[in-house]
Amino acid sequence: MWSAGLTTWQKRGFTRQYLKATPWEDKAIYEKTSPIAAINQATTPTQIQHGELDARVPISDAHELYRGFQDRKVPLRLIIYKGFGHGITKPKERLAAIWHNWQWFAKYIWGEEITIPVEK
C-alpha cells in the first residue's frame, strides 16, 4: 500500500523526520498519512500538480496516486512541472500553475470551460 512511501523514506530523510518514525517502527502513521490509503473513498475530481524533481515527494508518488484515481474512475488531471522541485519558483511557471488551477476550478465548481492563453 505504501510502497512509494518506502521509496520516499529510503531516498529522502524528510518523511522519516516529519513522521518521527520509519515504516517498520510505526506502520500505522504511514498508513494514516498516506493519500493512497483512502483511495477507495475518492470521488472528488482531482488535479495533481507535481514538480518533476521534487526531493520531498518523489514523482513516483504522484503517478501512484494518479493511477489510483484512474482505477476509481475519478475525473483527474496530472500536471508535471519540468525542472522544478517541491515548489514552482519561476514567474512564468507560477502563472501556468495559476491558470491550470483556474481552469480546473472553473470546470468542476462553476461549470465553465476556460481556455488557457497560449503564446505564439
Phi and psi restraints in degrees (range 20) as a CNS / XPLOR table:
assign (resid 1 and name C) (resid 2 and name N)
       (resid 2 and name CA) (resid 2 and name C) 1.0 -116.9 20.0 2
assign (resid 2 and name N) (resid 2 and name CA)
       (resid 2 and name C) (resid 3 and name N) 1.0 42.8 20.0 2
assign (resid 2 and name C) (resid 3 and name N)
       (resid 3 and name CA) (resid 3 and name C) 1.0 -59.3 20.0 2
assign (resid 3 and name N) (resid 3 and name CA)
       (resid 3 and name C) (resid 4 and name N) 1.0 -38.8 20.0 2
assign (resid 3 and name C) (resid 4 and name N)
       (resid 4 and name CA) (resid 4 and name C) 1.0 -65.5 20.0 2
assign (resid 4 and name N) (resid 4 and name CA)
       (resid 4 and name C) (resid 5 and name N) 1.0 -32.4 20.0 2
assign (resid 4 and name C) (resid 5 and name N)
       (resid 5 and name CA) (resid 5 and name C) 1.0 -63.2 20.0 2
assign (resid 5 and name N) (resid 5 and name CA)
       (resid 5 and name C) (resid 6 and name N) 1.0 -38.7 20.0 2
assign (resid 5 and name C) (resid 6 and name N)
       (resid 6 and name CA) (resid 6 and name C) 1.0 -63.6 20.0 2
assign (resid 6 and name N) (resid 6 and name CA)
       (resid 6 and name C) (resid 7 and name N) 1.0 -44.0 20.0 2
assign (resid 6 and name C) (resid 7 and name N)
       (resid 7 and name CA) (resid 7 and name C) 1.0 -60.9 20.0 2
assign (resid 7 and name N) (resid 7 and name CA)
       (resid 7 and name C) (resid 8 and name N) 1.0 -43.1 20.0 2
assign (resid 7 and name C) (resid 8 and name N)
       (resid 8 and name CA) (resid 8 and name C) 1.0 -57.0 20.0 2
assign (resid 8 and name N) (resid 8 and name CA)
       (resid 8 and name C) (resid 9 and name N) 1.0 -48.0 20.0 2
assign (resid 8 and name C) (resid 9 and name N)
       (resid 9 and name CA) (resid 9 and name C) 1.0 -64.3 20.0 2
assign (resid 9 and name N) (resid 9 and name CA)
       (resid 9 and name C) (resid 10 and name N) 1.0 -42.9 20.0 2
assign (resid 9 and name C) (resid 10 and name N)
       (resid 10 and name CA) (resid 10 and name C) 1.0 -66.6 20.0 2
assign (resid 10 and name N) (resid 10 and name CA)
       (resid 10 and name C) (resid 11 and name N) 1.0 -37.5 20.0 2
assign (resid 10 and name C) (resid 11 and name N)
       (resid 11 and name CA) (resid 11 and name C) 1.0 -86.9 20.0 2
assign (resid 11 and name N) (resid 11 and name CA)
       (resid 11 and name C) (resid 12 and name N) 1.0 -30.3 20.0 2
assign (resid 11 and name C) (resid 12 and name N)
       (resid 12 and name CA) (resid 12 and name C) 1.0 -131.6 20.0 2
assign (resid 12 and name N) (resid 12 and name CA)
       (resid 12 and name C) (resid 13 and name N) 1.0 141.7 20.0 2
assign (resid 12 and name C) (resid 13 and name N)
       (resid 13 and name CA) (resid 13 and name C) 1.0 -84.4 20.0 2
assign (resid 13 and name N) (resid 13 and name CA)
       (resid 13 and name C) (resid 14 and name N) 1.0 -11.2 20.0 2
assign (resid 13 and name C) (resid 14 and name N)
       (resid 14 and name CA) (resid 14 and name C) 1.0 -58.7 20.0 2
assign (resid 14 and name N) (resid 14 and name CA)
       (resid 14 and name C) (resid 15 and name N) 1.0 -47.3 20.0 2
assign (resid 14 and name C) (resid 15 and name N)
       (resid 15 and name CA) (resid 15 and name C) 1.0 -61.7 20.0 2
assign (resid 15 and name N) (resid 15 and name CA)
       (resid 15 and name C) (resid 16 and name N) 1.0 -45.6 20.0 2
assign (resid 15 and name C) (resid 16 and name N)
       (resid 16 and name CA) (resid 16 and name C) 1.0 -64.0 20.0 2
assign (resid 16 and name N) (resid 16 and name CA)
       (resid 16 and name C) (resid 17 and name N) 1.0 -41.8 20.0 2
assign (resid 16 and name C) (resid 17 and name N)
       (resid 17 and name CA) (resid 17 and name C) 1.0 -64.2 20.0 2
assign (resid 17 and name N) (resid 17 and name CA)
       (resid 17 and name C) (resid 18 and name N) 1.0 -43.0 20.0 2
assign (resid 17 and name C) (resid 18 and name N)
       (resid 18 and name CA) (resid 18 and name C) 1.0 -68.5 20.0 2
assign (resid 18 and name N) (resid 18 and name CA)
       (resid 18 and name C) (resid 19 and name N) 1.0 -44.8 20.0 2
assign (resid 18 and name C) (resid 19 and name N)
       (resid 19 and name CA) (resid 19 and name C) 1.0 -87.6 20.0 2
assign (resid 19 and name N) (resid 19 and name CA)
       (resid 19 and name C) (resid 20 and name N) 1.0 -8.5 20.0 2
assign (resid 19 and name C) (resid 20 and name N)
       (resid 20 and name CA) (resid 20 and name C) 1.0 64.1 20.0 2
assign (resid 20 and name N) (resid 20 and name CA)
       (resid 20 and name C) (resid 21 and name N) 1.0 25.7 20.0 2
assign (resid 20 and name C) (resid 21 and name N)
       (resid 21 and name CA) (resid 21 and name C) 1.0 -166.7 20.0 2
assign (resid 21 and name N) (resid 21 and name CA)
       (resid 21 and name C) (resid 22 and name N) 1.0 161.9 20.0 2
assign (resid 21 and name C) (resid 22 and name N)
       (resid 22 and name CA) (resid 22 and name C) 1.0 -91.1 20.0 2
assign (resid 22 and name N) (resid 22 and name CA)
       (resid 22 and name C) (resid 23 and name N) 1.0 163.8 20.0 2
assign (resid 22 and name C) (resid 23 and name N)
       (resid 23 and name CA) (resid 23 and name C) 1.0 -60.8 20.0 2
assign (resid 23 and name N) (resid 23 and name CA)
       (resid 23 and name C) (resid 24 and name N) 1.0 -30.9 20.0 2
assign (resid 23 and name C) (resid 24 and name N)
       (resid 24 and name CA) (resid 24 and name C) 1.0 -82.8 20.0 2
assign (resid 24 and name N) (resid 24 and name CA)
       (resid 24 and name C) (resid 25 and name N) 1.0 -15.9 20.0 2
assign (resid 24 and name C) (resid 25 and name N)
       (resid 25 and name CA) (resid 25 and name C) 1.0 -87.6 20.0 2
assign (resid 25 and name N) (resid 25 and name CA)
       (resid 25 and name C) (resid 26 and name N) 1.0 -34.2 20.0 2
assign (resid 25 and name C) (resid 26 and name N)
       (resid 26 and name CA) (resid 26 and name C) 1.0 -148.0 20.0 2
assign (resid 26 and name N) (resid 26 and name CA)
       (resid 26 and name C) (resid 27 and name N) 1.0 76.5 20.0 2
assign (resid 26 and name C) (resid 27 and name N)
       (resid 27 and name CA) (resid 27 and name C) 1.0 -58.3 20.0 2
assign (resid 27 and name N) (resid 27 and name CA)
       (resid 27 and name C) (resid 28 and name N) 1.0 -36.4 20.0 2
assign (resid 27 and name C) (resid 28 and name N)
       (resid 28 and name CA) (resid 28 and name C) 1.0 -61.3 20.0 2
assign (resid 28 and name N) (resid 28 and name CA)
       (resid 28 and name C) (resid 29 and name N) 1.0 -39.4 20.0 2
assign (resid 28 and name C) (resid 29 and name N)
       (resid 29 and name CA) (resid 29 and name C) 1.0 -68.2 20.0 2
assign (resid 29 and name N) (resid 29 and name CA)
       (resid 29 and name C) (resid 30 and name N) 1.0 -33.7 20.0 2
assign (resid 29 and name C) (resid 30 and name N)
       (resid 30 and name CA) (resid 30 and name C) 1.0 -69.8 20.0 2
assign (resid 30 and name N) (resid 30 and name CA)
       (resid 30 and name C) (resid 31 and name N) 1.0 -40.8 20.0 2
assign (resid 30 and name C) (resid 31 and name N)
       (resid 31 and name CA) (resid 31 and name C) 1.0 -67.7 20.0 2
assign (resid 31 and name N) (resid 31 and name CA)
       (resid 31 and name C) (resid 32 and name N) 1.0 -39.1 20.0 2
assign (resid 31 and name C) (resid 32 and name N)
       (resid 32 and name CA) (resid 32 and name C) 1.0 -66.0 20.0 2
assign (resid 32 and name N) (resid 32 and name CA)
       (resid 32 and name C) (resid 33 and name N) 1.0 -35.4 20.0 2
assign (resid 32 and name C) (resid 33 and name N)
       (resid 33 and name CA) (resid 33 and name C) 1.0 -98.4 20.0 2
assign (resid 33 and name N) (resid 33 and name CA)
       (resid 33 and name C) (resid 34 and name N) 1.0 -1.5 20.0 2
assign (resid 33 and name C) (resid 34 and name N)
       (resid 34 and name CA) (resid 34 and name C) 1.0 -84.5 20.0 2
assign (resid 34 and name N) (resid 34 and name CA)
       (resid 34 and name C) (resid 35 and name N) 1.0 124.2 20.0 2
assign (resid 34 and name C) (resid 35 and name N)
       (resid 35 and name CA) (resid 35 and name C) 1.0 -61.8 20.0 2
assign (resid 35 and name N) (resid 35 and name CA)
       (resid 35 and name C) (resid 36 and name N) 1.0 -30.5 20.0 2
assign (resid 35 and name C) (resid 36 and name N)
       (resid 36 and name CA) (resid 36 and name C) 1.0 -71.1 20.0 2
assign (resid 36 and name N) (resid 36 and name CA)
       (resid 36 and name C) (resid 37 and name N) 1.0 -21.6 20.0 2
assign (resid 36 and name C) (resid 37 and name N)
       (resid 37 and name CA) (resid 37 and name C) 1.0 -64.4 20.0 2
assign (resid 37 and name N) (resid 37 and name CA)
       (resid 37 and name C) (resid 38 and name N) 1.0 -27.1 20.0 2
assign (resid 37 and name C) (resid 38 and name N)
       (resid 38 and name CA) (resid 38 and name C) 1.0 -110.8 20.0 2
assign (resid 38 and name N) (resid 38 and name CA)
       (resid 38 and name C) (resid 39 and name N) 1.0 19.5 20.0 2
assign (resid 38 and name C) (resid 39 and name N)
       (resid 39 and name CA) (resid 39 and name C) 1.0 -60.9 20.0 2
assign (resid 39 and name N) (resid 39 and name CA)
       (resid 39 and name C) (resid 40 and name N) 1.0 -27.9 20.0 2
assign (resid 39 and name C) (resid 40 and name N)
       (resid 40 and name CA) (resid 40 and name C) 1.0 -65.3 20.0 2
assign (resid 40 and name N) (resid 40 and name CA)
       (resid 40 and name C) (resid 41 and name N) 1.0 -18.0 20.0 2
assign (resid 40 and name C) (resid 41 and name N)
       (resid 41 and name CA) (resid 41 and name C) 1.0 -95.6 20.0 2
assign (resid 41 and name N) (resid 41 and name CA)
       (resid 41 and name C) (resid 42 and name N) 1.0 -2.5 20.0 2
assign (resid 41 and name C) (resid 42 and name N)
       (resid 42 and name CA) (resid 42 and name C) 1.0 -70.1 20.0 2
assign (resid 42 and name N) (resid 42 and name CA)
       (resid 42 and name C) (resid 43 and name N) 1.0 129.3 20.0 2
assign (resid 42 and name C) (resid 43 and name N)
       (resid 43 and name CA) (resid 43 and name C) 1.0 -139.3 20.0 2
assign (resid 43 and name N) (resid 43 and name CA)
       (resid 43 and name C) (resid 44 and name N) 1.0 -18.0 20.0 2
assign (resid 43 and name C) (resid 44 and name N)
       (resid 44 and name CA) (resid 44 and name C) 1.0 -76.8 20.0 2
assign (resid 44 and name N) (resid 44 and name CA)
       (resid 44 and name C) (resid 45 and name N) 1.0 130.1 20.0 2
assign (resid 44 and name C) (resid 45 and name N)
       (resid 45 and name CA) (resid 45 and name C) 1.0 -52.0 20.0 2
assign (resid 45 and name N) (resid 45 and name CA)
       (resid 45 and name C) (resid 46 and name N) 1.0 132.9 20.0 2
assign (resid 45 and name C) (resid 46 and name N)
       (resid 46 and name CA) (resid 46 and name C) 1.0 -132.4 20.0 2
assign (resid 46 and name N) (resid 46 and name CA)
       (resid 46 and name C) (resid 47 and name N) 1.0 134.3 20.0 2
assign (resid 46 and name C) (resid 47 and name N)
       (resid 47 and name CA) (resid 47 and name C) 1.0 -111.4 20.0 2
assign (resid 47 and name N) (resid 47 and name CA)
       (resid 47 and name C) (resid 48 and name N) 1.0 125.8 20.0 2
assign (resid 47 and name C) (resid 48 and name N)
       (resid 48 and name CA) (resid 48 and name C) 1.0 -105.5 20.0 2
assign (resid 48 and name N) (resid 48 and name CA)
       (resid 48 and name C) (resid 49 and name N) 1.0 123.1 20.0 2
assign (resid 48 and name C) (resid 49 and name N)
       (resid 49 and name CA) (resid 49 and name C) 1.0 -114.8 20.0 2
assign (resid 49 and name N) (resid 49 and name CA)
       (resid 49 and name C) (resid 50 and name N) 1.0 129.7 20.0 2
assign (resid 49 and name C) (resid 50 and name N)
       (resid 50 and name CA) (resid 50 and name C) 1.0 -145.9 20.0 2
assign (resid 50 and name N) (resid 50 and name CA)
       (resid 50 and name C) (resid 51 and name N) 1.0 137.4 20.0 2
assign (resid 50 and name C) (resid 51 and name N)
       (resid 51 and name CA) (resid 51 and name C) 1.0 -77.8 20.0 2
assign (resid 51 and name N) (resid 51 and name CA)
       (resid 51 and name C) (resid 52 and name N) 1.0 132.0 20.0 2
assign (resid 51 and name C) (resid 52 and name N)
       (resid 52 and name CA) (resid 52 and name C) 1.0 -57.8 20.0 2
assign (resid 52 and name N) (resid 52 and name CA)
       (resid 52 and name C) (resid 53 and name N) 1.0 -33.7 20.0 2
assign (resid 52 and name C) (resid 53 and name N)
       (resid 53 and name CA) (resid 53 and name C) 1.0 -107.7 20.0 2
assign (resid 53 and name N) (resid 53 and name CA)
       (resid 53 and name C) (resid 54 and name N) 1.0 24.3 20.0 2
assign (resid 53 and name C) (resid 54 and name N)
       (resid 54 and name CA) (resid 54 and name C) 1.0 -58.9 20.0 2
assign (resid 54 and name N) (resid 54 and name CA)
       (resid 54 and name C) (resid 55 and name N) 1.0 121.7 20.0 2
assign (resid 54 and name C) (resid 55 and name N)
       (resid 55 and name CA) (resid 55 and name C) 1.0 -86.7 20.0 2
assign (resid 55 and name N) (resid 55 and name CA)
       (resid 55 and name C) (resid 56 and name N) 1.0 -19.5 20.0 2
assign (resid 55 and name C) (resid 56 and name N)
       (resid 56 and name CA) (resid 56 and name C) 1.0 -86.5 20.0 2
assign (resid 56 and name N) (resid 56 and name CA)
       (resid 56 and name C) (resid 57 and name N) 1.0 -43.0 20.0 2
assign (resid 56 and name C) (resid 57 and name N)
       (resid 57 and name CA) (resid 57 and name C) 1.0 -125.3 20.0 2
assign (resid 57 and name N) (resid 57 and name CA)
       (resid 57 and name C) (resid 58 and name N) 1.0 103.6 20.0 2
assign (resid 57 and name C) (resid 58 and name N)
       (resid 58 and name CA) (resid 58 and name C) 1.0 -59.2 20.0 2
assign (resid 58 and name N) (resid 58 and name CA)
       (resid 58 and name C) (resid 59 and name N) 1.0 148.8 20.0 2
assign (resid 58 and name C) (resid 59 and name N)
       (resid 59 and name CA) (resid 59 and name C) 1.0 -57.9 20.0 2
assign (resid 59 and name N) (resid 59 and name CA)
       (resid 59 and name C) (resid 60 and name N) 1.0 -27.5 20.0 2
assign (resid 59 and name C) (resid 60 and name N)
       (resid 60 and name CA) (resid 60 and name C) 1.0 -61.4 20.0 2
assign (resid 60 and name N) (resid 60 and name CA)
       (resid 60 and name C) (resid 61 and name N) 1.0 -31.6 20.0 2
assign (resid 60 and name C) (resid 61 and name N)
       (resid 61 and name CA) (resid 61 and name C) 1.0 -64.7 20.0 2
assign (resid 61 and name N) (resid 61 and name CA)
       (resid 61 and name C) (resid 62 and name N) 1.0 -40.9 20.0 2
assign (resid 61 and name C) (resid 62 and name N)
       (resid 62 and name CA) (resid 62 and name C) 1.0 -63.8 20.0 2
assign (resid 62 and name N) (resid 62 and name CA)
       (resid 62 and name C) (resid 63 and name N) 1.0 -41.7 20.0 2
assign (resid 62 and name C) (resid 63 and name N)
       (resid 63 and name CA) (resid 63 and name C) 1.0 -66.9 20.0 2
assign (resid 63 and name N) (resid 63 and name CA)
       (resid 63 and name C) (resid 64 and name N) 1.0 -38.3 20.0 2
assign (resid 63 and name C) (resid 64 and name N)
       (resid 64 and name CA) (resid 64 and name C) 1.0 -64.0 20.0 2
assign (resid 64 and name N) (resid 64 and name CA)
       (resid 64 and name C) (resid 65 and name N) 1.0 -45.1 20.0 2
assign (resid 64 and name C) (resid 65 and name N)
       (resid 65 and name CA) (resid 65 and name C) 1.0 -64.3 20.0 2
assign (resid 65 and name N) (resid 65 and name CA)
       (resid 65 and name C) (resid 66 and name N) 1.0 -42.8 20.0 2
assign (resid 65 and name C) (resid 66 and name N)
       (resid 66 and name CA) (resid 66 and name C) 1.0 -56.6 20.0 2
assign (resid 66 and name N) (resid 66 and name CA)
       (resid 66 and name C) (resid 67 and name N) 1.0 -47.2 20.0 2
assign (resid 66 and name C) (resid 67 and name N)
       (resid 67 and name CA) (resid 67 and name C) 1.0 -63.0 20.0 2
assign (resid 67 and name N) (resid 67 and name CA)
       (resid 67 and name C) (resid 68 and name N) 1.0 -38.6 20.0 2
assign (resid 67 and name C) (resid 68 and name N)
       (resid 68 and name CA) (resid 68 and name C) 1.0 -62.0 20.0 2
assign (resid 68 and name N) (resid 68 and name CA)
       (resid 68 and name C) (resid 69 and name N) 1.0 -44.1 20.0 2
assign (resid 68 and name C) (resid 69 and name N)
       (resid 69 and name CA) (resid 69 and name C) 1.0 -65.3 20.0 2
assign (resid 69 and name N) (resid 69 and name CA)
       (resid 69 and name C) (resid 70 and name N) 1.0 -39.3 20.0 2
assign (resid 69 and name C) (resid 70 and name N)
       (resid 70 and name CA) (resid 70 and name C) 1.0 -59.2 20.0 2
assign (resid 70 and name N) (resid 70 and name CA)
       (resid 70 and name C) (resid 71 and name N) 1.0 -47.0 20.0 2
assign (resid 70 and name C) (resid 71 and name N)
       (resid 71 and name CA) (resid 71 and name C) 1.0 -61.4 20.0 2
assign (resid 71 and name N) (resid 71 and name CA)
       (resid 71 and name C) (resid 72 and name N) 1.0 -31.7 20.0 2
assign (resid 71 and name C) (resid 72 and name N)
       (resid 72 and name CA) (resid 72 and name C) 1.0 -83.6 20.0 2
assign (resid 72 and name N) (resid 72 and name CA)
       (resid 72 and name C) (resid 73 and name N) 1.0 -4.7 20.0 2
assign (resid 72 and name C) (resid 73 and name N)
       (resid 73 and name CA) (resid 73 and name C) 1.0 61.1 20.0 2
assign (resid 73 and name N) (resid 73 and name CA)
       (resid 73 and name C) (resid 74 and name N) 1.0 35.6 20.0 2
assign (resid 73 and name C) (resid 74 and name N)
       (resid 74 and name CA) (resid 74 and name C) 1.0 -86.7 20.0 2
assign (resid 74 and name N) (resid 74 and name CA)
       (resid 74 and name C) (resid 75 and name N) 1.0 132.0 20.0 2
assign (resid 74 and name C) (resid 75 and name N)
       (resid 75 and name CA) (resid 75 and name C) 1.0 -57.7 20.0 2
assign (resid 75 and name N) (resid 75 and name CA)
       (resid 75 and name C) (resid 76 and name N) 1.0 130.0 20.0 2
assign (resid 75 and name C) (resid 76 and name N)
       (resid 76 and name CA) (resid 76 and name C) 1.0 -155.2 20.0 2
assign (resid 76 and name N) (resid 76 and name CA)
       (resid 76 and name C) (resid 77 and name N) 1.0 164.5 20.0 2
assign (resid 76 and name C) (resid 77 and name N)
       (resid 77 and name CA) (resid 77 and name C) 1.0 -146.3 20.0 2
assign (resid 77 and name N) (resid 77 and name CA)
       (resid 77 and name C) (resid 78 and name N) 1.0 136.3 20.0 2
assign (resid 77 and name C) (resid 78 and name N)
       (resid 78 and name CA) (resid 78 and name C) 1.0 -112.9 20.0 2
assign (resid 78 and name N) (resid 78 and name CA)
       (resid 78 and name C) (resid 79 and name N) 1.0 124.0 20.0 2
assign (resid 78 and name C) (resid 79 and name N)
       (resid 79 and name CA) (resid 79 and name C) 1.0 -118.7 20.0 2
assign (resid 79 and name N) (resid 79 and name CA)
       (resid 79 and name C) (resid 80 and name N) 1.0 122.5 20.0 2
assign (resid 79 and name C) (resid 80 and name N)
       (resid 80 and name CA) (resid 80 and name C) 1.0 -105.3 20.0 2
assign (resid 80 and name N) (resid 80 and name CA)
       (resid 80 and name C) (resid 81 and name N) 1.0 124.1 20.0 2
assign (resid 80 and name C) (resid 81 and name N)
       (resid 81 and name CA) (resid 81 and name C) 1.0 -93.5 20.0 2
assign (resid 81 and name N) (resid 81 and name CA)
       (resid 81 and name C) (resid 82 and name N) 1.0 105.1 20.0 2
assign (resid 81 and name C) (resid 82 and name N)
       (resid 82 and name CA) (resid 82 and name C) 1.0 -64.5 20.0 2
assign (resid 82 and name N) (resid 82 and name CA)
       (resid 82 and name C) (resid 83 and name N) 1.0 134.6 20.0 2
assign (resid 82 and name C) (resid 83 and name N)
       (resid 83 and name CA) (resid 83 and name C) 1.0 82.0 20.0 2
assign (resid 83 and name N) (resid 83 and name CA)
       (resid 83 and name C) (resid 84 and name N) 1.0 4.7 20.0 2
assign (resid 83 and name C) (resid 84 and name N)
       (resid 84 and name CA) (resid 84 and name C) 1.0 -114.4 20.0 2
assign (resid 84 and name N) (resid 84 and name CA)
       (resid 84 and name C) (resid 85 and name N) 1.0 155.2 20.0 2
assign (resid 84 and name C) (resid 85 and name N)
       (resid 85 and name CA) (resid 85 and name C) 1.0 -97.9 20.0 2
assign (resid 85 and name N) (resid 85 and name CA)
       (resid 85 and name C) (resid 86 and name N) 1.0 -131.4 20.0 2
assign (resid 85 and name C) (resid 86 and name N)
       (resid 86 and name CA) (resid 86 and name C) 1.0 -71.5 20.0 2
assign (resid 86 and name N) (resid 86 and name CA)
       (resid 86 and name C) (resid 87 and name N) 1.0 -23.5 20.0 2
assign (resid 86 and name C) (resid 87 and name N)
       (resid 87 and name CA) (resid 87 and name C) 1.0 -125.9 20.0 2
assign (resid 87 and name N) (resid 87 and name CA)
       (resid 87 and name C) (resid 88 and name N) 1.0 152.5 20.0 2
assign (resid 87 and name C) (resid 88 and name N)
       (resid 88 and name CA) (resid 88 and name C) 1.0 -93.2 20.0 2
assign (resid 88 and name N) (resid 88 and name CA)
       (resid 88 and name C) (resid 89 and name N) 1.0 114.2 20.0 2
assign (resid 88 and name C) (resid 89 and name N)
       (resid 89 and name CA) (resid 89 and name C) 1.0 -110.4 20.0 2
assign (resid 89 and name N) (resid 89 and name CA)
       (resid 89 and name C) (resid 90 and name N) 1.0 -6.4 20.0 2
assign (resid 89 and name C) (resid 90 and name N)
       (resid 90 and name CA) (resid 90 and name C) 1.0 -105.0 20.0 2
assign (resid 90 and name N) (resid 90 and name CA)
       (resid 90 and name C) (resid 91 and name N) 1.0 140.8 20.0 2
assign (resid 90 and name C) (resid 91 and name N)
       (resid 91 and name CA) (resid 91 and name C) 1.0 -55.6 20.0 2
assign (resid 91 and name N) (resid 91 and name CA)
       (resid 91 and name C) (resid 92 and name N) 1.0 -44.9 20.0 2
assign (resid 91 and name C) (resid 92 and name N)
       (resid 92 and name CA) (resid 92 and name C) 1.0 -62.3 20.0 2
assign (resid 92 and name N) (resid 92 and name CA)
       (resid 92 and name C) (resid 93 and name N) 1.0 -42.3 20.0 2
assign (resid 92 and name C) (resid 93 and name N)
       (resid 93 and name CA) (resid 93 and name C) 1.0 -73.8 20.0 2
assign (resid 93 and name N) (resid 93 and name CA)
       (resid 93 and name C) (resid 94 and name N) 1.0 -32.9 20.0 2
assign (resid 93 and name C) (resid 94 and name N)
       (resid 94 and name CA) (resid 94 and name C) 1.0 -62.4 20.0 2
assign (resid 94 and name N) (resid 94 and name CA)
       (resid 94 and name C) (resid 95 and name N) 1.0 -42.5 20.0 2
assign (resid 94 and name C) (resid 95 and name N)
       (resid 95 and name CA) (resid 95 and name C) 1.0 -61.7 20.0 2
assign (resid 95 and name N) (resid 95 and name CA)
       (resid 95 and name C) (resid 96 and name N) 1.0 -41.4 20.0 2
assign (resid 95 and name C) (resid 96 and name N)
       (resid 96 and name CA) (resid 96 and name C) 1.0 -60.1 20.0 2
assign (resid 96 and name N) (resid 96 and name CA)
       (resid 96 and name C) (resid 97 and name N) 1.0 -42.4 20.0 2
assign (resid 96 and name C) (resid 97 and name N)
       (resid 97 and name CA) (resid 97 and name C) 1.0 -63.2 20.0 2
assign (resid 97 and name N) (resid 97 and name CA)
       (resid 97 and name C) (resid 98 and name N) 1.0 -40.0 20.0 2
assign (resid 97 and name C) (resid 98 and name N)
       (resid 98 and name CA) (resid 98 and name C) 1.0 -63.0 20.0 2
assign (resid 98 and name N) (resid 98 and name CA)
       (resid 98 and name C) (resid 99 and name N) 1.0 -44.4 20.0 2
assign (resid 98 and name C) (resid 99 and name N)
       (resid 99 and name CA) (resid 99 and name C) 1.0 -61.5 20.0 2
assign (resid 99 and name N) (resid 99 and name CA)
       (resid 99 and name C) (resid 100 and name N) 1.0 -43.1 20.0 2
assign (resid 99 and name C) (resid 100 and name N)
       (resid 100 and name CA) (resid 100 and name C) 1.0 -60.2 20.0 2
assign (resid 100 and name N) (resid 100 and name CA)
       (resid 100 and name C) (resid 101 and name N) 1.0 -42.1 20.0 2
assign (resid 100 and name C) (resid 101 and name N)
       (resid 101 and name CA) (resid 101 and name C) 1.0 -64.4 20.0 2
assign (resid 101 and name N) (resid 101 and name CA)
       (resid 101 and name C) (resid 102 and name N) 1.0 -45.6 20.0 2
assign (resid 101 and name C) (resid 102 and name N)
       (resid 102 and name CA) (resid 102 and name C) 1.0 -60.4 20.0 2
assign (resid 102 and name N) (resid 102 and name CA)
       (resid 102 and name C) (resid 103 and name N) 1.0 -44.9 20.0 2
assign (resid 102 and name C) (resid 103 and name N)
       (resid 103 and name CA) (resid 103 and name C) 1.0 -61.5 20.0 2
assign (resid 103 and name N) (resid 103 and name CA)
       (resid 103 and name C) (resid 104 and name N) 1.0 -43.7 20.0 2
assign (resid 103 and name C) (resid 104 and name N)
       (resid 104 and name CA) (resid 104 and name C) 1.0 -65.4 20.0 2
assign (resid 104 and name N) (resid 104 and name CA)
       (resid 104 and name C) (resid 105 and name N) 1.0 -48.8 20.0 2
assign (resid 104 and name C) (resid 105 and name N)
       (resid 105 and name CA) (resid 105 and name C) 1.0 -63.9 20.0 2
assign (resid 105 and name N) (resid 105 and name CA)
       (resid 105 and name C) (resid 106 and name N) 1.0 -40.0 20.0 2
assign (resid 105 and name C) (resid 106 and name N)
       (resid 106 and name CA) (resid 106 and name C) 1.0 -58.2 20.0 2
assign (resid 106 and name N) (resid 106 and name CA)
       (resid 106 and name C) (resid 107 and name N) 1.0 -43.3 20.0 2
assign (resid 106 and name C) (resid 107 and name N)
       (resid 107 and name CA) (resid 107 and name C) 1.0 -68.9 20.0 2
assign (resid 107 and name N) (resid 107 and name CA)
       (resid 107 and name C) (resid 108 and name N) 1.0 -48.3 20.0 2
assign (resid 107 and name C) (resid 108 and name N)
       (resid 108 and name CA) (resid 108 and name C) 1.0 -95.0 20.0 2
assign (resid 108 and name N) (resid 108 and name CA)
       (resid 108 and name C) (resid 109 and name N) 1.0 -10.2 20.0 2
assign (resid 108 and name C) (resid 109 and name N)
       (resid 109 and name CA) (resid 109 and name C) 1.0 -109.9 20.0 2
assign (resid 109 and name N) (resid 109 and name CA)
       (resid 109 and name C) (resid 110 and name N) 1.0 -47.1 20.0 2
assign (resid 109 and name C) (resid 110 and name N)
       (resid 110 and name CA) (resid 110 and name C) 1.0 -102.0 20.0 2
assign (resid 110 and name N) (resid 110 and name CA)
       (resid 110 and name C) (resid 111 and name N) 1.0 -4.9 20.0 2
assign (resid 110 and name C) (resid 111 and name N)
       (resid 111 and name CA) (resid 111 and name C) 1.0 68.4 20.0 2
assign (resid 111 and name N) (resid 111 and name CA)
       (resid 111 and name C) (resid 112 and name N) 1.0 29.3 20.0 2
assign (resid 111 and name C) (resid 112 and name N)
       (resid 112 and name CA) (resid 112 and name C) 1.0 -113.8 20.0 2
assign (resid 112 and name N) (resid 112 and name CA)
       (resid 112 and name C) (resid 113 and name N) 1.0 147.6 20.0 2
assign (resid 112 and name C) (resid 113 and name N)
       (resid 113 and name CA) (resid 113 and name C) 1.0 -100.1 20.0 2
assign (resid 113 and name N) (resid 113 and name CA)
       (resid 113 and name C) (resid 114 and name N) 1.0 123.4 20.0 2
assign (resid 113 and name C) (resid 114 and name N)
       (resid 114 and name CA) (resid 114 and name C) 1.0 -118.2 20.0 2
assign (resid 114 and name N) (resid 114 and name CA)
       (resid 114 and name C) (resid 115 and name N) 1.0 132.8 20.0 2
assign (resid 114 and name C) (resid 115 and name N)
       (resid 115 and name CA) (resid 115 and name C) 1.0 -96.4 20.0 2
assign (resid 115 and name N) (resid 115 and name CA)
       (resid 115 and name C) (resid 116 and name N) 1.0 131.2 20.0 2
assign (resid 115 and name C) (resid 116 and name N)
       (resid 116 and name CA) (resid 116 and name C) 1.0 -77.9 20.0 2
assign (resid 116 and name N) (resid 116 and name CA)
       (resid 116 and name C) (resid 117 and name N) 1.0 129.6 20.0 2
assign (resid 116 and name C) (resid 117 and name N)
       (resid 117 and name CA) (resid 117 and name C) 1.0 -63.8 20.0 2
assign (resid 117 and name N) (resid 117 and name CA)
       (resid 117 and name C) (resid 118 and name N) 1.0 141.2 20.0 2
assign (resid 117 and name C) (resid 118 and name N)
       (resid 118 and name CA) (resid 118 and name C) 1.0 -122.4 20.0 2
assign (resid 118 and name N) (resid 118 and name CA)
       (resid 118 and name C) (resid 119 and name N) 1.0 132.8 20.0 2
assign (resid 118 and name C) (resid 119 and name N)
       (resid 119 and name CA) (resid 119 and name C) 1.0 -72.7 20.0 2
assign (resid 119 and name N) (resid 119 and name CA)
       (resid 119 and name C) (resid 120 and name N) 1.0 144.5 20.0 2
